[in-house]
Amino acid sequence: MAFQETIKFIQDKFKSKDFIPLHAPVFIGNERKYVMDTLDSTFVSSVGAYVDLAEKIMAEISQTKKAVAVVNGTSGLQIALQLAGVNTGDEVITQALTFVATANAIRYNGAEPIFLDVDYETMGLSPKAVSEFLDEFGEKRESGTFNKKTGKKISACVPMHTFGFPVHLDELIKVCSAWKIPVVEDAAESLGSFYNGQHTGSFGQLGVFSFNGNKIVTSGGGGMIVTNIEDFGKLGKHLTTTAKVPHAYEFYHDQLGYNFRMPNLNAALICAQLEQLDRFLINKRKLADAYSEFFKTQSLAFRQELENTKANYWLMCLELENLEERNAFLKVTNEANTMTRPIWQLMYRLPMYQDCFRDDQKNAEYLEERIVNIPSSVIL
Ligand SMILES: *Cc1c(COP(=O)(O)O)cnc(C)c1O
């Protein structure tokens, strides 16, 4: 029967005939030690040294000046967009082929997503689609770029590095710079992914990572805003800690802030996980190489990193022939306890985003019908 070889290969790789998840976390370093340390010290919550340490490590890894630890990637995106200058009534360019959090973060700021197509090869926002949209609808004014059809300000652009494969960052940054539109990278999936030797998340004004349980490293729940703009770092910290003005005992908050700070307990976990990141990356690359060799023998298209990029191989994927083959693959593999998942449904299929502007979406719709994720956990 079709795909039996694939199921067998995956079971052999993961040495299991039981349920094989898409991505399971592994805790083989200092996780217990650091988490216990927060319990022993009683500093589990909003005060503690692990938050500062996690921020320091993440600024280093992402090659940025400032990192702000937050409760999850979604709230990180929400704040990053606010810092970039997104306001109620604005428009924000992004891709429809993404996890819902990207679009939600735009809406939380009272702005409307503009869904533009992805590139076939990166599965992320297409610089060409952005350029064409702006050539047709963009109008430069003193206070920024406006959509001449709707009259609304286009206040940010949010590319997302799908499954850890970087978008064409140079071209995208070039287009957005020409139109003076700030770029906020949704780098939730791309910790450990590089473009021309530079870490994803460090190209835009701001970048956001997620440490959710299914990501390459996890803090249980958590995220990180990174930026090379010192003021954004400072204001980001302030906004995510209820905008409290430091004082020995008085409570004074100088603007509408949020309780989005990462608790020390979660920060302890991510510090230990980040120590393992290089090992995880090497390990996942080995699995990707093995998949690549195997799928050649099956005439199945395994997605590999593009030239001048280094992917983290967070969730590995296959491109199937068509929707029927995709559906057959999902059915057979899941019935065999081998977890596989389709890529997300495009955002404009969801009720809250069905009326948003979108371009032709040729590549997004093609990929939507064909891309599936296969088990991608770190194998020890
Ligand atoms: C995981 C993810 C997020 C959100 O992260 P959370 O930490 O779960 O809030 C945002 N965008 C993308 C593309 C993601 O994959």
The ligand as an ORCA input file, in Angstrom:
! r2SCAN-3c Opt
* xyz 0 1
  C       4.041     29.489     17.444
  C       3.799     30.657     16.566
  C       3.397     31.914     17.061
  C       2.946     32.185     18.428
  O       3.647     31.702     19.443
  P       2.987     31.376     20.863
  O       4.186     31.376     21.733
  O       2.341     30.042     20.737
  O       2.032     32.462     21.202
  C       3.289     32.971     16.183
  N       3.521     32.816     14.879
  C       3.879     31.636     14.364
  C       4.115     31.543     12.908
  C       4.008     30.515     15.172
  O       4.330     29.341     14.628
*
